[in-house]
Amino acid sequence: MTGGSGMVLDLMPVPPKPVAARFFAVLADFWALTMPEINLLVLVATFMGFCLGSPAQIKGPQLLLLTQTPLGTLLVASGAGALNQYFERGFDAQMKRTARRPIPGGEVKPWLALGFGILLALAGVIYLAVAVNEFAAFLAVATLAGCLCAYTPLKRITAPCTLAGDVPGAMPPLYRVGLRRQET
């Protein structure tokens, strides 16, 4: 069939994607919400801060904490990434670089991203409080609040917003300080 513009119209329906393909597409969208590129840097900083604040040889309980601290931190940072994208969805839709993110791209409903972000951040804070210590959990909450309440709104207003972002960015390596205080 030919339309008025001379183009051939395909009237065949597009078959739905297989269930596995849809499942992995949803996983990829939620993975993108966590901002994995940024989280890798957070994990490296947390790991290095832990190692620099530890005795010369990490063994026994310290080795367990070396895995628990970055895991809790990763959960909180992933939640922060999802919440950041939730709060920034209107602005993300306007910028070419961010318009294809999961929320403005229409792959993830905003309320799902909000719930996902809250769940991840809460799970990370609770995990840090139980598996590491309360000070690490407190720093995680302060990091999350600083990121979402200071850096995120300021980045559209002023270039020195990076100073507000430096504080939450520097906190994960400090989790080890709380561990050292607990050991003495």
MARVEX-582916 format. One line per field, with one value per residue (C-alpha): residue in three letters; y, x, z. Coordinates in Angstrom, 1 decimal, m for minus. Each point is the difference from the previous one (the first is absolute). Example, Ala and Ser with C-alpha at 12.3 -4.5 7.8 and 13.67 -1.06 7.14 Angstrom:
BEGIN
r <- [ALA | SER]
Y <- [m4.5 | 3.4]
X <- [12.3 | 1.4]
Z <- [7.8 | m0.7]
This chain:
BEGIN
r <- [MET | THR | GLY | GLY | SER | GLY | MET | VAL | LEU | ASP | LEU | MET | PRO | VAL | PRO | PRO | LYS | PRO | VAL | ALA | ALA | ARG | PHE | PHE | ALA | VAL | LEU | ALA | ASP | PHE | TRP | ALA | LEU | THR | MET | PRO | GLU | ILE | ASN | LEU | LEU | VAL | LEU | VAL | ALA | THR | PHE | MET | GLY | PHE | CYS | LEU | GLY | SER | PRO | ALA | GLN | ILE | LYS | GLY | PRO | GLN | LEU | LEU | LEU | LEU | THR | GLN | THR | PRO | LEU | GLY | THR | LEU | LEU | VAL | ALA | SER | GLY | ALA | GLY | ALA | LEU | ASN | GLN | TYR | PHE | GLU | ARG | GLY | PHE | ASP | ALA | GLN | MET | LYS | ARG | THR | ALA | ARG | ARG | PRO | ILE | PRO | GLY | GLY | GLU | VAL | LYS | PRO | TRP | LEU | ALA | LEU | GLY | PHE | GLY | ILE | LEU | LEU | ALA | LEU | ALA | GLY | VAL | ILE | TYR | LEU | ALA | VAL | ALA | VAL | ASN | GLU | PHE | ALA | ALA | PHE | LEU | ALA | VAL | ALA | THR | LEU | ALA | GLY | CYS | LEU | CYS | ALA | TYR | THR | PRO | LEU | LYS | ARG | ILE | THR | ALA | PRO | CYS | THR | LEU | ALA | GLY | ASP | VAL | PRO | GLY | ALA | MET | PRO | PRO | LEU | TYR | ARG | VAL | GLY | LEU | ARG | ARG | GLN | GLU | THR]
Y <- [0.0 | 3.4 | 3.2 | 3.5 | 0.6 | m3.0 | m2.0 | m3.6 | m0.6 | m3.3 | m1.2 | m3.1 | 0.1 | 0.0 | m3.2 | 0.5 | m0.5 | m3.4 | 0.0 | m0.4 | 3.0 | 2.1 | m1.1 | 0.8 | 3.4 | 0.8 | m1.1 | 2.2 | 3.0 | m0.4 | m0.6 | 3.4 | 1.7 | m0.9 | 2.0 | m2.9 | 2.1 | 2.4 | m2.9 | m1.6 | 3.1 | 0.0 | m3.6 | 0.7 | 2.9 | m2.0 | m2.9 | 2.2 | 1.9 | m3.2 | m1.4 | 3.3 | 0.1 | m3.7 | m1.6 | m1.1 | m3.4 | m0.5 | m3.4 | m1.7 | 2.3 | 2.9 | m2.0 | m0.6 | 3.8 | 0.6 | m1.6 | 1.2 | 3.7 | 0.3 | m2.1 | 2.3 | 3.0 | m1.3 | m0.5 | 3.6 | 1.5 | m2.0 | 1.3 | 3.5 | m0.4 | m1.2 | 2.8 | 2.6 | m1.2 | 0.2 | 3.6 | 1.0 | m1.7 | 3.2 | 1.6 | m3.3 | m0.1 | 3.4 | m0.8 | m2.1 | m1.7 | m1.2 | m0.3 | m3.7 | m0.8 | m2.5 | 2.4 | 2.7 | m2.7 | m1.5 | m3.4 | 0.4 | 1.7 | 2.8 | m1.6 | m3.2 | 1.8 | 1.8 | m3.2 | m1.8 | 2.9 | 0.1 | m3.8 | m0.1 | 2.9 | m1.3 | m3.5 | 1.4 | 2.2 | m2.9 | m2.4 | 2.4 | 0.5 | m3.8 | m1.3 | 2.8 | 2.6 | 2.9 | 2.6 | m1.4 | 0.0 | 3.6 | 1.0 | m1.8 | 2.0 | 3.2 | m0.9 | m0.7 | 3.2 | 2.1 | m1.4 | 0.3 | 3.2 | 2.1 | m1.2 | m1.0 | 3.3 | 2.2 | m1.5 | 1.9 | 3.3 | 0.4 | m1.6 | m0.1 | m2.7 | m2.4 | 1.2 | m1.1 | m3.3 | m0.5 | m0.5 | m3.0 | m1.3 | 0.0 | m1.7 | m3.7 | m0.3 | 1.4 | m3.1 | m1.5 | 2.7 | m1.2 | m3.5 | 1.1 | 1.9 | m3.2 | m2.1 | 2.2]
X <- [0.0 | 1.3 | m0.6 | m0.4 | 3.7 | 1.0 | 1.2 | m1.0 | m1.9 | 0.6 | m3.3 | 1.5 | m0.2 | 3.4 | 0.3 | 0.5 | 3.4 | 0.6 | m0.4 | 3.7 | 0.9 | m2.6 | 1.3 | 3.6 | m1.1 | m1.8 | 3.1 | 2.2 | m2.3 | 0.1 | 3.8 | 0.3 | m2.0 | 2.7 | 2.6 | 2.6 | 2.8 | m0.1 | m0.5 | 3.2 | 1.9 | m1.8 | 1.0 | 3.6 | 0.1 | m1.7 | 2.3 | 3.1 | m1.2 | m0.6 | 3.5 | 1.8 | m1.8 | 0.7 | 3.0 | 2.9 | m1.5 | m3.8 | m1.1 | m2.8 | m2.9 | 1.6 | m0.2 | m3.7 | m0.5 | 2.0 | m2.8 | m2.9 | 0.9 | 0.2 | m3.2 | m2.0 | 1.5 | m0.9 | m3.6 | m0.3 | 1.8 | m2.2 | m3.1 | 1.4 | 0.5 | m3.6 | m1.4 | 2.1 | m1.4 | m3.5 | 0.4 | 1.8 | m2.5 | m1.5 | 3.4 | 1.4 | m2.7 | 1.1 | 3.7 | 1.2 | 2.7 | m2.6 | m3.2 | 0.4 | 0.4 | m2.6 | m2.5 | m0.1 | 0.3 | m3.2 | 1.5 | m0.5 | m3.0 | 1.1 | m1.7 | 1.8 | 3.4 | m0.9 | m0.9 | 3.1 | 2.2 | m1.5 | 0.2 | 3.7 | 1.0 | m1.9 | 1.4 | 3.5 | m0.4 | m1.4 | 2.6 | 2.8 | m1.6 | m0.2 | 3.0 | 2.5 | m1.0 | m2.4 | 2.6 | 0.3 | m3.8 | m0.1 | 2.6 | m1.9 | m3.2 | 2.0 | 1.5 | m3.4 | m1.5 | 2.9 | m0.2 | m3.8 | m0.6 | 3.1 | 1.8 | m3.0 | m1.9 | 3.1 | 1.4 | m2.5 | 0.6 | 3.7 | 3.3 | 1.4 | m2.6 | 3.0 | 1.1 | m3.4 | 0.6 | 3.5 | m1.2 | m2.3 | 2.6 | 2.7 | m2.1 | 0.1 | 3.7 | m0.7 | m2.0 | 3.2 | 0.5 | m3.1 | 1.4 | 3.3 | m1.8 | m2.0 | 3.2 | 1.7]
Z <- [0.0 | m0.8 | 2.0 | m1.5 | 0.3 | m2.1 | 3.1 | 0.3 | 3.2 | 1.8 | 1.4 | 1.6 | 3.8 | 1.8 | 2.0 | 3.8 | 1.4 | 1.6 | 3.8 | 0.7 | m2.2 | 1.8 | 3.4 | m0.9 | m1.4 | 3.3 | 1.9 | m2.2 | 0.6 | 3.8 | m0.2 | m1.8 | 2.7 | 2.5 | m2.0 | 0.0 | m1.4 | 3.0 | 2.4 | m1.2 | 1.1 | 3.3 | 0.6 | m0.8 | 2.4 | 2.7 | m0.5 | 0.0 | 3.1 | 1.8 | m0.9 | 0.9 | 3.3 | 0.9 | 1.6 | m2.3 | m0.4 | m0.5 | 1.4 | 1.9 | 0.9 | m2.0 | m3.2 | 0.6 | 0.6 | m3.2 | m2.0 | 2.2 | m0.1 | m3.8 | m0.4 | 2.3 | m1.6 | m3.5 | 1.0 | 1.4 | m3.1 | m2.3 | 1.8 | m0.3 | m3.7 | m0.5 | 2.2 | m1.8 | m3.3 | 1.5 | 1.2 | m3.3 | m2.4 | m1.3 | m0.7 | m1.3 | m2.6 | m1.3 | m0.5 | m2.9 | 2.2 | 2.6 | m2.0 | m0.6 | 3.7 | 1.2 | 1.4 | m2.6 | m2.7 | 1.3 | 0.9 | 3.8 | 1.6 | 2.4 | 3.0 | m0.6 | m0.1 | 3.2 | 1.8 | m1.4 | 1.2 | 3.5 | 0.3 | m1.0 | 2.2 | 3.0 | m0.5 | m0.2 | 3.2 | 1.9 | m1.3 | 1.1 | 3.4 | 0.6 | m1.8 | 0.5 | 2.6 | 0.8 | m0.9 | m3.5 | m0.4 | 1.3 | m2.6 | m2.7 | 0.9 | 0.1 | m3.4 | m1.5 | 1.5 | m1.3 | m3.4 | m0.4 | 2.0 | m0.8 | m3.1 | m2.1 | 0.3 | m0.1 | m3.2 | m2.1 | 1.8 | 0.5 | m1.2 | 3.6 | 0.6 | m0.3 | 3.5 | 1.4 | m1.9 | 1.4 | 3.5 | m0.7 | m2.5 | 2.8 | 2.6 | m1.0 | 0.7 | 3.5 | 0.9 | 1.1 | 2.6 | 1.8 | 0.0 | 1.4 | 2.8 | 0.7 | 0.3 | 2.7]
